[in-house]
């Protein structure tokens, strides 16, 4: 997942594609997210 976040930071990727990838990652996560995962998600959202 960390490598995926680095990929999302690539400015060459269209914002719409970044958003789609983020949604895909979120939906692919277990339905019992941990506080650590939530923090990572917020950090990823801030990078986009």
mmCIF entry with sequence, helices, sheets and N, C-alpha, C, O atoms, coordinates in Angstrom:
data_MODEL
# 
_entry.id   MODEL 
# 
_entity.id                         1 
_entity.type                       polymer 
_entity.pdbx_number_of_molecules   1 
# 
_entity_poly.entity_id                      1 
_entity_poly.type                           'polypeptide(L)' 
_entity_poly.nstd_linkage                   no 
_entity_poly.nstd_monomer                   no 
_entity_poly.pdbx_seq_one_letter_code       
;(UNK)(UNK)(UNK)(UNK)(UNK)(UNK)(UNK)(UNK)(UNK)(UNK)(UNK)(UNK)(UNK)(UNK)(UNK)(UNK)
(UNK)(UNK)(UNK)(UNK)(UNK)(UNK)(UNK)(UNK)(UNK)(UNK)(UNK)(UNK)(UNK)(UNK)(UNK)(UNK)
(UNK)(UNK)(UNK)(UNK)(UNK)(UNK)(UNK)(UNK)(UNK)(UNK)(UNK)(UNK)(UNK)(UNK)(UNK)(UNK)
;
_entity_poly.pdbx_seq_one_letter_code_can   XXXXXXXXXXXXXXXXXXXXXXXXXXXXXXXXXXXXXXXXXXXXXXXX 
_entity_poly.pdbx_strand_id                 A 
# 
loop_
_entity_poly_seq.entity_id 
_entity_poly_seq.num 
_entity_poly_seq.mon_id 
_entity_poly_seq.hetero 
1 1  UNK n 
1 2  UNK n 
1 3  UNK n 
1 4  UNK n 
1 5  UNK n 
1 6  UNK n 
1 7  UNK n 
1 8  UNK n 
1 9  UNK n 
1 10 UNK n 
1 11 UNK n 
1 12 UNK n 
1 13 UNK n 
1 14 UNK n 
1 15 UNK n 
1 16 UNK n 
1 17 UNK n 
1 18 UNK n 
1 19 UNK n 
1 20 UNK n 
1 21 UNK n 
1 22 UNK n 
1 23 UNK n 
1 24 UNK n 
1 25 UNK n 
1 26 UNK n 
1 27 UNK n 
1 28 UNK n 
1 29 UNK n 
1 30 UNK n 
1 31 UNK n 
1 32 UNK n 
1 33 UNK n 
1 34 UNK n 
1 35 UNK n 
1 36 UNK n 
1 37 UNK n 
1 38 UNK n 
1 39 UNK n 
1 40 UNK n 
1 41 UNK n 
1 42 UNK n 
1 43 UNK n 
1 44 UNK n 
1 45 UNK n 
1 46 UNK n 
1 47 UNK n 
1 48 UNK n 
# 
_struct_asym.id          A 
_struct_asym.entity_id   1 
# 
loop_
_struct_conf.conf_type_id 
_struct_conf.id 
_struct_conf.pdbx_PDB_helix_id 
_struct_conf.beg_label_comp_id 
_struct_conf.beg_label_asym_id 
_struct_conf.beg_label_seq_id 
_struct_conf.pdbx_beg_PDB_ins_code 
_struct_conf.end_label_comp_id 
_struct_conf.end_label_asym_id 
_struct_conf.end_label_seq_id 
_struct_conf.pdbx_end_PDB_ins_code 
_struct_conf.beg_auth_comp_id 
_struct_conf.beg_auth_asym_id 
_struct_conf.beg_auth_seq_id 
_struct_conf.end_auth_comp_id 
_struct_conf.end_auth_asym_id 
_struct_conf.end_auth_seq_id 
_struct_conf.pdbx_PDB_helix_class 
_struct_conf.details 
_struct_conf.pdbx_PDB_helix_length 
HELX_P HELX_P1 AA1 UNK A 2  ? UNK A 8  ? UNK A 2  UNK A 8  1 ? 7  
HELX_P HELX_P2 AA2 UNK A 15 ? UNK A 28 ? UNK A 15 UNK A 28 1 ? 14 
HELX_P HELX_P3 AA3 UNK A 35 ? UNK A 47 ? UNK A 35 UNK A 47 1 ? 13 
# 
_struct_conf_type.id          HELX_P 
_struct_conf_type.criteria    ? 
_struct_conf_type.reference   ? 
# 
loop_
_atom_site.group_PDB 
_atom_site.id 
_atom_site.type_symbol 
_atom_site.label_atom_id 
_atom_site.label_alt_id 
_atom_site.label_comp_id 
_atom_site.label_asym_id 
_atom_site.label_entity_id 
_atom_site.label_seq_id 
_atom_site.pdbx_PDB_ins_code 
_atom_site.Cartn_x 
_atom_site.Cartn_y 
_atom_site.Cartn_z 
_atom_site.occupancy 
_atom_site.B_iso_or_equiv 
_atom_site.pdbx_formal_charge 
_atom_site.auth_seq_id 
_atom_site.auth_comp_id 
_atom_site.auth_asym_id 
_atom_site.auth_atom_id 
_atom_site.pdbx_PDB_model_num 
ATOM 1   N N  . UNK A 1 1  ? 0.834   -1.202 0.000   1.00 0.00 ? 1  UNK A N  1 
ATOM 2   C CA . UNK A 1 1  ? 0.000   0.000  0.000   1.00 0.00 ? 1  UNK A CA 1 
ATOM 3   C C  . UNK A 1 1  ? 0.872   1.257  0.000   1.00 0.00 ? 1  UNK A C  1 
ATOM 4   O O  . UNK A 1 1  ? 0.518   2.277  -0.590  1.00 0.00 ? 1  UNK A O  1 
ATOM 5   N N  . UNK A 1 2  ? 2.024   1.158  0.677   1.00 0.00 ? 2  UNK A N  1 
ATOM 6   C CA . UNK A 1 2  ? 2.917   2.322  0.725   1.00 0.00 ? 2  UNK A CA 1 
ATOM 7   C C  . UNK A 1 2  ? 3.381   2.701  -0.678  1.00 0.00 ? 2  UNK A C  1 
ATOM 8   O O  . UNK A 1 2  ? 3.412   3.881  -1.028  1.00 0.00 ? 2  UNK A O  1 
ATOM 9   N N  . UNK A 1 3  ? 3.739   1.703  -1.478  1.00 0.00 ? 3  UNK A N  1 
ATOM 10  C CA . UNK A 1 3  ? 4.178   1.977  -2.849  1.00 0.00 ? 3  UNK A CA 1 
ATOM 11  C C  . UNK A 1 3  ? 3.036   2.584  -3.654  1.00 0.00 ? 3  UNK A C  1 
ATOM 12  O O  . UNK A 1 3  ? 3.250   3.441  -4.511  1.00 0.00 ? 3  UNK A O  1 
ATOM 13  N N  . UNK A 1 4  ? 1.828   2.128  -3.367  1.00 0.00 ? 4  UNK A N  1 
ATOM 14  C CA . UNK A 1 4  ? 0.666   2.681  -4.058  1.00 0.00 ? 4  UNK A CA 1 
ATOM 15  C C  . UNK A 1 4  ? 0.489   4.161  -3.736  1.00 0.00 ? 4  UNK A C  1 
ATOM 16  O O  . UNK A 1 4  ? 0.129   4.958  -4.603  1.00 0.00 ? 4  UNK A O  1 
ATOM 17  N N  . UNK A 1 5  ? 0.747   4.518  -2.476  1.00 0.00 ? 5  UNK A N  1 
ATOM 18  C CA . UNK A 1 5  ? 0.617   5.923  -2.087  1.00 0.00 ? 5  UNK A CA 1 
ATOM 19  C C  . UNK A 1 5  ? 1.681   6.757  -2.778  1.00 0.00 ? 5  UNK A C  1 
ATOM 20  O O  . UNK A 1 5  ? 1.424   7.893  -3.177  1.00 0.00 ? 5  UNK A O  1 
ATOM 21  N N  . UNK A 1 6  ? 2.880   6.193  -2.922  1.00 0.00 ? 6  UNK A N  1 
ATOM 22  C CA . UNK A 1 6  ? 3.942   6.921  -3.615  1.00 0.00 ? 6  UNK A CA 1 
ATOM 23  C C  . UNK A 1 6  ? 3.541   7.131  -5.075  1.00 0.00 ? 6  UNK A C  1 
ATOM 24  O O  . UNK A 1 6  ? 3.792   8.190  -5.651  1.00 0.00 ? 6  UNK A O  1 
ATOM 25  N N  . UNK A 1 7  ? 2.917   6.113  -5.666  1.00 0.00 ? 7  UNK A N  1 
ATOM 26  C CA . UNK A 1 7  ? 2.462   6.227  -7.047  1.00 0.00 ? 7  UNK A CA 1 
ATOM 27  C C  . UNK A 1 7  ? 1.415   7.327  -7.167  1.00 0.00 ? 7  UNK A C  1 
ATOM 28  O O  . UNK A 1 7  ? 1.407   8.086  -8.136  1.00 0.00 ? 7  UNK A O  1 
ATOM 29  N N  . UNK A 1 8  ? 0.533   7.409  -6.175  1.00 0.00 ? 8  UNK A N  1 
ATOM 30  C CA . UNK A 1 8  ? -0.516  8.428  -6.206  1.00 0.00 ? 8  UNK A CA 1 
ATOM 31  C C  . UNK A 1 8  ? 0.065   9.832  -6.122  1.00 0.00 ? 8  UNK A C  1 
ATOM 32  O O  . UNK A 1 8  ? -0.557  10.794 -6.574  1.00 0.00 ? 8  UNK A O  1 
ATOM 33  N N  . UNK A 1 9  ? 1.256   9.949  -5.545  1.00 0.00 ? 9  UNK A N  1 
ATOM 34  C CA . UNK A 1 9  ? 1.870   11.271 -5.411  1.00 0.00 ? 9  UNK A CA 1 
ATOM 35  C C  . UNK A 1 9  ? 2.470   11.743 -6.731  1.00 0.00 ? 9  UNK A C  1 
ATOM 36  O O  . UNK A 1 9  ? 2.808   12.918 -6.876  1.00 0.00 ? 9  UNK A O  1 
ATOM 37  N N  . UNK A 1 10 ? 2.603   10.834 -7.693  1.00 0.00 ? 10 UNK A N  1 
ATOM 38  C CA . UNK A 1 10 ? 3.200   11.184 -8.980  1.00 0.00 ? 10 UNK A CA 1 
ATOM 39  C C  . UNK A 1 10 ? 2.333   12.230 -9.677  1.00 0.00 ? 10 UNK A C  1 
ATOM 40  O O  . UNK A 1 10 ? 1.175   11.965 -10.000 1.00 0.00 ? 10 UNK A O  1 
ATOM 41  N N  . UNK A 1 11 ? 2.888   13.404 -9.905  1.00 0.00 ? 11 UNK A N  1 
ATOM 42  C CA . UNK A 1 11 ? 2.120   14.503 -10.500 1.00 0.00 ? 11 UNK A CA 1 
ATOM 43  C C  . UNK A 1 11 ? 1.699   14.217 -11.940 1.00 0.00 ? 11 UNK A C  1 
ATOM 44  O O  . UNK A 1 11 ? 0.837   14.905 -12.487 1.00 0.00 ? 11 UNK A O  1 
ATOM 45  N N  . UNK A 1 12 ? 2.311   13.195 -12.557 1.00 0.00 ? 12 UNK A N  1 
ATOM 46  C CA . UNK A 1 12 ? 1.974   12.874 -13.942 1.00 0.00 ? 12 UNK A CA 1 
ATOM 47  C C  . UNK A 1 12 ? 0.626   12.153 -14.037 1.00 0.00 ? 12 UNK A C  1 
ATOM 48  O O  . UNK A 1 12 ? 0.050   12.038 -15.119 1.00 0.00 ? 12 UNK A O  1 
ATOM 49  N N  . UNK A 1 13 ? 0.135   11.676 -12.902 1.00 0.00 ? 13 UNK A N  1 
ATOM 50  C CA . UNK A 1 13 ? -1.139  10.960 -12.897 1.00 0.00 ? 13 UNK A CA 1 
ATOM 51  C C  . UNK A 1 13 ? -2.289  11.959 -12.761 1.00 0.00 ? 13 UNK A C  1 
ATOM 52  O O  . UNK A 1 13 ? -2.280  12.776 -11.840 1.00 0.00 ? 13 UNK A O  1 
ATOM 53  N N  . UNK A 1 14 ? -3.272  11.914 -13.652 1.00 0.00 ? 14 UNK A N  1 
ATOM 54  C CA . UNK A 1 14 ? -4.405  12.838 -13.587 1.00 0.00 ? 14 UNK A CA 1 
ATOM 55  C C  . UNK A 1 14 ? -5.101  12.770 -12.227 1.00 0.00 ? 14 UNK A C  1 
ATOM 56  O O  . UNK A 1 14 ? -5.182  11.702 -11.621 1.00 0.00 ? 14 UNK A O  1 
ATOM 57  N N  . UNK A 1 15 ? -5.602  13.909 -11.750 1.00 0.00 ? 15 UNK A N  1 
ATOM 58  C CA . UNK A 1 15 ? -6.268  13.952 -10.447 1.00 0.00 ? 15 UNK A CA 1 
ATOM 59  C C  . UNK A 1 15 ? -7.469  13.016 -10.394 1.00 0.00 ? 15 UNK A C  1 
ATOM 60  O O  . UNK A 1 15 ? -7.726  12.392 -9.364  1.00 0.00 ? 15 UNK A O  1 
ATOM 61  N N  . UNK A 1 16 ? -8.201  12.916 -11.496 1.00 0.00 ? 16 UNK A N  1 
ATOM 62  C CA . UNK A 1 16 ? -9.374  12.050 -11.499 1.00 0.00 ? 16 UNK A CA 1 
ATOM 63  C C  . UNK A 1 16 ? -8.964  10.594 -11.302 1.00 0.00 ? 16 UNK A C  1 
ATOM 64  O O  . UNK A 1 16 ? -9.650  9.833  -10.620 1.00 0.00 ? 16 UNK A O  1 
ATOM 65  N N  . UNK A 1 17 ? -7.833  10.213 -11.910 1.00 0.00 ? 17 UNK A N  1 
ATOM 66  C CA . UNK A 1 17 ? -7.348  8.843  -11.766 1.00 0.00 ? 17 UNK A CA 1 
ATOM 67  C C  . UNK A 1 17 ? -6.875  8.612  -10.338 1.00 0.00 ? 17 UNK A C  1 
ATOM 68  O O  . UNK A 1 17 ? -7.083  7.537  -9.774  1.00 0.00 ? 17 UNK A O  1 
ATOM 69  N N  . UNK A 1 18 ? -6.234  9.628  -9.752  1.00 0.00 ? 18 UNK A N  1 
ATOM 70  C CA . UNK A 1 18 ? -5.785  9.512  -8.362  1.00 0.00 ? 18 UNK A CA 1 
ATOM 71  C C  . UNK A 1 18 ? -6.984  9.267  -7.454  1.00 0.00 ? 18 UNK A C  1 
ATOM 72  O O  . UNK A 1 18 ? -6.952  8.396  -6.585  1.00 0.00 ? 18 UNK A O  1 
ATOM 73  N N  . UNK A 1 19 ? -8.041  10.047 -7.665  1.00 0.00 ? 19 UNK A N  1 
ATOM 74  C CA . UNK A 1 19 ? -9.234  9.891  -6.839  1.00 0.00 ? 19 UNK A CA 1 
ATOM 75  C C  . UNK A 1 19 ? -9.825  8.496  -6.979  1.00 0.00 ? 19 UNK A C  1 
ATOM 76  O O  . UNK A 1 19 ? -10.237 7.890  -5.990  1.00 0.00 ? 19 UNK A O  1 
ATOM 77  N N  . UNK A 1 20 ? -9.868  7.985  -8.203  1.00 0.00 ? 20 UNK A N  1 
ATOM 78  C CA . UNK A 1 20 ? -10.412 6.656  -8.447  1.00 0.00 ? 20 UNK A CA 1 
ATOM 79  C C  . UNK A 1 20 ? -9.583  5.596  -7.735  1.00 0.00 ? 20 UNK A C  1 
ATOM 80  O O  . UNK A 1 20 ? -10.130 4.663  -7.149  1.00 0.00 ? 20 UNK A O  1 
ATOM 81  N N  . UNK A 1 21 ? -8.259  5.742  -7.787  1.00 0.00 ? 21 UNK A N  1 
ATOM 82  C CA . UNK A 1 21 ? -7.381  4.776  -7.132  1.00 0.00 ? 21 UNK A CA 1 
ATOM 83  C C  . UNK A 1 21 ? -7.551  4.815  -5.618  1.00 0.00 ? 21 UNK A C  1 
ATOM 84  O O  . UNK A 1 21 ? -7.546  3.777  -4.957  1.00 0.00 ? 21 UNK A O  1 
ATOM 85  N N  . UNK A 1 22 ? -7.700  6.023  -5.074  1.00 0.00 ? 22 UNK A N  1 
ATOM 86  C CA . UNK A 1 22 ? -7.892  6.146  -3.622  1.00 0.00 ? 22 UNK A CA 1 
ATOM 87  C C  . UNK A 1 22 ? -9.177  5.452  -3.199  1.00 0.00 ? 22 UNK A C  1 
ATOM 88  O O  . UNK A 1 22 ? -9.198  4.724  -2.207  1.00 0.00 ? 22 UNK A O  1 
ATOM 89  N N  . UNK A 1 23 ? -10.252 5.679  -3.955  1.00 0.00 ? 23 UNK A N  1 
ATOM 90  C CA . UNK A 1 23 ? -11.533 5.047  -3.634  1.00 0.00 ? 23 UNK A CA 1 
ATOM 91  C C  . UNK A 1 23 ? -11.406 3.531  -3.711  1.00 0.00 ? 23 UNK A C  1 
ATOM 92  O O  . UNK A 1 23 ? -11.942 2.814  -2.866  1.00 0.00 ? 23 UNK A O  1 
ATOM 93  N N  . UNK A 1 24 ? -10.693 3.044  -4.729  1.00 0.00 ? 24 UNK A N  1 
ATOM 94  C CA . UNK A 1 24 ? -10.500 1.603  -4.889  1.00 0.00 ? 24 UNK A CA 1 
ATOM 95  C C  . UNK A 1 24 ? -9.754  1.022  -3.700  1.00 0.00 ? 24 UNK A C  1 
ATOM 96  O O  . UNK A 1 24 ? -10.123 -0.030 -3.177  1.00 0.00 ? 24 UNK A O  1 
ATOM 97  N N  . UNK A 1 25 ? -8.695  1.718  -3.273  1.00 0.00 ? 25 UNK A N  1 
ATOM 98  C CA . UNK A 1 25 ? -7.907  1.244  -2.127  1.00 0.00 ? 25 UNK A CA 1 
ATOM 99  C C  . UNK A 1 25 ? -8.760  1.212  -0.866  1.00 0.00 ? 25 UNK A C  1 
ATOM 100 O O  . UNK A 1 25 ? -8.715  0.253  -0.096  1.00 0.00 ? 25 UNK A O  1 
ATOM 101 N N  . UNK A 1 26 ? -9.541  2.277  -0.664  1.00 0.00 ? 26 UNK A N  1 
ATOM 102 C CA . UNK A 1 26 ? -10.385 2.352  0.532   1.00 0.00 ? 26 UNK A CA 1 
ATOM 103 C C  . UNK A 1 26 ? -11.407 1.220  0.548   1.00 0.00 ? 26 UNK A C  1 
ATOM 104 O O  . UNK A 1 26 ? -11.604 0.575  1.577   1.00 0.00 ? 26 UNK A O  1 
ATOM 105 N N  . UNK A 1 27 ? -12.058 0.976  -0.592  1.00 0.00 ? 27 UNK A N  1 
ATOM 106 C CA . UNK A 1 27 ? -13.077 -0.067 -0.651  1.00 0.00 ? 27 UNK A CA 1 
ATOM 107 C C  . UNK A 1 27 ? -12.469 -1.450 -0.514  1.00 0.00 ? 27 UNK A C  1 
ATOM 108 O O  . UNK A 1 27 ? -13.146 -2.386 -0.086  1.00 0.00 ? 27 UNK A O  1 
ATOM 109 N N  . UNK A 1 28 ? -11.196 -1.591 -0.872  1.00 0.00 ? 28 UNK A N  1 
ATOM 110 C CA . UNK A 1 28 ? -10.531 -2.890 -0.794  1.00 0.00 ? 28 UNK A CA 1 
ATOM 111 C C  . UNK A 1 28 ? -10.075 -3.220 0.623   1.00 0.00 ? 28 UNK A C  1 
ATOM 112 O O  . UNK A 1 28 ? -9.740  -4.368 0.916   1.00 0.00 ? 28 UNK A O  1 
ATOM 113 N N  . UNK A 1 29 ? -10.062 -2.230 1.494   1.00 0.00 ? 29 UNK A N  1 
ATOM 114 C CA . UNK A 1 29 ? -9.620  -2.449 2.875   1.00 0.00 ? 29 UNK A CA 1 
ATOM 115 C C  . UNK A 1 29 ? -10.700 -3.191 3.662   1.00 0.00 ? 29 UNK A C  1 
ATOM 116 O O  . UNK A 1 29 ? -11.880 -3.146 3.314   1.00 0.00 ? 29 UNK A O  1 
ATOM 117 N N  . UNK A 1 30 ? -10.277 -3.874 4.731   1.00 0.00 ? 30 UNK A N  1 
ATOM 118 C CA . UNK A 1 30 ? -11.256 -4.555 5.598   1.00 0.00 ? 30 UNK A CA 1 
ATOM 119 C C  . UNK A 1 30 ? -12.251 -3.546 6.171   1.00 0.00 ? 30 UNK A C  1 
ATOM 120 O O  . UNK A 1 30 ? -11.957 -2.353 6.244   1.00 0.00 ? 30 UNK A O  1 
ATOM 121 N N  . UNK A 1 31 ? -13.410 -4.021 6.571   1.00 0.00 ? 31 UNK A N  1 
ATOM 122 C CA . UNK A 1 31 ? -14.434 -3.127 7.097   1.00 0.00 ? 31 UNK A CA 1 
ATOM 123 C C  . UNK A 1 31 ? -14.153 -2.713 8.541   1.00 0.00 ? 31 UNK A C  1 
ATOM 124 O O  . UNK A 1 31 ? -14.972 -2.038 9.165   1.00 0.00 ? 31 UNK A O  1 
ATOM 125 N N  . UNK A 1 32 ? -12.997 -3.117 9.073   1.00 0.00 ? 32 UNK A N  1 
ATOM 126 C CA . UNK A 1 32 ? -12.620 -2.754 10.437  1.00 0.00 ? 32 UNK A CA 1 
ATOM 127 C C  . UNK A 1 32 ? -11.284 -2.020 10.407  1.00 0.00 ? 32 UNK A C  1 
ATOM 128 O O  . UNK A 1 32 ? -10.284 -2.546 10.896  1.00 0.00 ? 32 UNK A O  1 
ATOM 129 N N  . UNK A 1 33 ? -11.250 -0.816 9.841   1.00 0.00 ? 33 UNK A N  1 
ATOM 130 C CA . UNK A 1 33 ? -9.997  -0.061 9.728   1.00 0.00 ? 33 UNK A CA 1 
ATOM 131 C C  . UNK A 1 33 ? -9.453  0.312  11.097  1.00 0.00 ? 33 UNK A C  1 
ATOM 132 O O  . UNK A 1 33 ? -10.208 0.565  12.036  1.00 0.00 ? 33 UNK A O  1 
ATOM 133 N N  . UNK A 1 34 ? -8.129  0.343  11.193  1.00 0.00 ? 34 UNK A N  1 
ATOM 134 C CA . UNK A 1 34 ? -7.494  0.722  12.453  1.00 0.00 ? 34 UNK A CA 1 
ATOM 135 C C  . UNK A 1 34 ? -7.218  2.216  12.448  1.00 0.00 ? 34 UNK A C  1 
ATOM 136 O O  . UNK A 1 34 ? -7.312  2.867  11.408  1.00 0.00 ? 34 UNK A O  1 
ATOM 137 N N  . UNK A 1 35 ? -6.881  2.753  13.604  1.00 0.00 ? 35 UNK A N  1 
ATOM 138 C CA . UNK A 1 35 ? -6.569  4.175  13.698  1.00 0.00 ? 35 UNK A CA 1 
ATOM 139 C C  . UNK A 1 35 ? -5.359  4.488  12.831  1.00 0.00 ? 35 UNK A C  1 
ATOM 140 O O  . UNK A 1 35 ? -5.292  5.550  12.212  1.00 0.00 ? 35 UNK A O  1 
ATOM 141 N N  . UNK A 1 36 ? -4.400  3.561  12.784  1.00 0.00 ? 36 UNK A N  1 
ATOM 142 C CA . UNK A 1 36 ? -3.195  3.780  11.981  1.00 0.00 ? 36 UNK A CA 1 
ATOM 143 C C  . UNK A 1 36 ? -3.569  3.899  10.505  1.00 0.00 ? 36 UNK A C  1 
ATOM 144 O O  . UNK A 1 36 ? -3.060  4.771  9.802   1.00 0.00 ? 36 UNK A O  1 
ATOM 145 N N  . UNK A 1 37 ? -4.461  3.019  10.034  1.00 0.00 ? 37 UNK A N  1 
ATOM 146 C CA . UNK A 1 37 ? -4.878  3.072  8.635   1.00 0.00 ? 37 UNK A CA 1 
ATOM 147 C C  . UNK A 1 37 ? -5.601  4.381  8.351   1.00 0.00 ? 37 UNK A C  1 
ATOM 148 O O  . UNK A 1 37 ? -5.386  4.996  7.307   1.00 0.00 ? 37 UNK A O  1 
ATOM 149 N N  . UNK A 1 38 ? -6.452  4.805  9.270   1.00 0.00 ? 38 UNK A N  1 
ATOM 150 C CA . UNK A 1 38 ? -7.182  6.057  9.076   1.00 0.00 ? 38 UNK A CA 1 
ATOM 151 C C  . UNK A 1 38 ? -6.212  7.222  8.951   1.00 0.00 ? 38 UNK A C  1 
ATOM 152 O O  . UNK A 1 38 ? -6.408  8.113  8.123   1.00 0.00 ? 38 UNK A O  1 
ATOM 153 N N  . UNK A 1 39 ? -5.166  7.218  9.772   1.00 0.00 ? 39 UNK A N  1 
ATOM 154 C CA . UNK A 1 39 ? -4.162  8.277  9.706   1.00 0.00 ? 39 UNK A CA 1 
ATOM 155 C C  . UNK A 1 39 ? -3.438  8.255  8.374   1.00 0.00 ? 39 UNK A C  1 
ATOM 156 O O  . UNK A 1 39 ? -3.165  9.306  7.793   1.00 0.00 ? 39 UNK A O  1 
ATOM 157 N N  . UNK A 1 40 ? -3.122  7.051  7.885   1.00 0.00 ? 40 UNK A N  1 
ATOM 158 C CA . UNK A 1 40 ? -2.429  6.925  6.606   1.00 0.00 ? 40 UNK A CA 1 
ATOM 159 C C  . UNK A 1 40 ? -3.322  7.419  5.474   1.00 0.00 ? 40 UNK A C  1 
ATOM 160 O O  . UNK A 1 40 ? -2.845  8.054  4.533   1.00 0.00 ? 40 UNK A O  1 
ATOM 161 N N  . UNK A 1 41 ? -4.611  7.130  5.567   1.00 0.00 ? 41 UNK A N  1 
ATOM 162 C CA . UNK A 1 41 ? -5.560  7.551  4.537   1.00 0.00 ? 41 UNK A CA 1 
ATOM 163 C C  . UNK A 1 41 ? -5.657  9.069  4.498   1.00 0.00 ? 41 UNK A C  1 
ATOM 164 O O  . UNK A 1 41 ? -5.691  9.668  3.423   1.00 0.00 ? 41 UNK A O  1 
ATOM 165 N N  . UNK A 1 42 ? -5.702  9.690  5.673   1.00 0.00 ? 42 UNK A N  1 
ATOM 166 C CA . UNK A 1 42 ? -5.777  11.147 5.725   1.00 0.00 ? 42 UNK A CA 1 
ATOM 167 C C  . UNK A 1 42 ? -4.509  11.763 5.140   1.00 0.00 ? 42 UNK A C  1 
ATOM 168 O O  . UNK A 1 42 ? -4.567  12.780 4.449   1.00 0.00 ? 42 UNK A O  1 
ATOM 169 N N  . UNK A 1 43 ? -3.369  11.142 5.421   1.00 0.00 ? 43 UNK A N  1 
ATOM 170 C CA . UNK A 1 43 ? -2.102  11.648 4.895   1.00 0.00 ? 43 UNK A CA 1 
ATOM 171 C C  . UNK A 1 43 ? -2.100  11.530 3.370   1.00 0.00 ? 43 UNK A C  1 
ATOM 172 O O  . UNK A 1 43 ? -1.658  12.443 2.673   1.00 0.00 ? 43 UNK A O  1 
ATOM 173 N N  . UNK A 1 44 ? -2.593  10.405 2.860   1.00 0.00 ? 44 UNK A N  1 
ATOM 174 C CA . UNK A 1 44 ? -2.637  10.197 1.411   1.00 0.00 ? 44 UNK A CA 1 
ATOM 175 C C  . UNK A 1 44 ? -3.558  11.225 0.758   1.00 0.00 ? 44 UNK A C  1 
ATOM 176 O O  . UNK A 1 44 ? -3.240  11.763 -0.302  1.00 0.00 ? 44 UNK A O  1 
ATOM 177 N N  . UNK A 1 45 ? -4.690  11.494 1.387   1.00 0.00 ? 45 UNK A N  1 
ATOM 178 C CA . UNK A 1 45 ? -5.634  12.461 0.839   1.00 0.00 ? 45 UNK A CA 1 
ATOM 179 C C  . UNK A 1 45 ? -5.004  13.852 0.802   1.00 0.00 ? 45 UNK A C  1 
ATOM 180 O O  . UNK A 1 45 ? -5.283  14.642 -0.100  1.00 0.00 ? 45 UNK A O  1 
ATOM 181 N N  . UNK A 1 46 ? -4.165  14.145 1.772   1.00 0.00 ? 46 UNK A N  1 
ATOM 182 C CA . UNK A 1 46 ? -3.512  15.448 1.814   1.00 0.00 ? 46 UNK A CA 1 
ATOM 183 C C  . UNK A 1 46 ? -2.474  15.618 0.717   1.00 0.00 ? 46 UNK A C  1 
ATOM 184 O O  . UNK A 1 46 ? -2.175  16.739 0.308   1.00 0.00 ? 46 UNK A O  1 
ATOM 185 N N  . UNK A 1 47 ? -1.922  14.501 0.239   1.00 0.00 ? 47 UNK A N  1 
ATOM 186 C CA . UNK A 1 47 ? -0.893  14.569 -0.809  1.00 0.00 ? 47 UNK A CA 1 
ATOM 187 C C  . UNK A 1 47 ? -1.488  14.823 -2.185  1.00 0.00 ? 47 UNK A C  1 
ATOM 188 O O  . UNK A 1 47 ? -0.817  15.351 -3.071  1.00 0.00 ? 47 UNK A O  1 
ATOM 189 N N  . UNK A 1 48 ? -2.750  14.445 -2.359  1.00 0.00 ? 48 UNK A N  1 
ATOM 190 C CA . UNK A 1 48 ? -3.355  14.542 -3.695  1.00 0.00 ? 48 UNK A CA 1 
ATOM 191 C C  . UNK A 1 48 ? -3.751  15.986 -4.015  1.00 0.00 ? 48 UNK A C  1 
ATOM 192 O O  . UNK A 1 48 ? -4.275  16.257 -5.096  1.00 0.00 ? 48 UNK A O  1 
# 
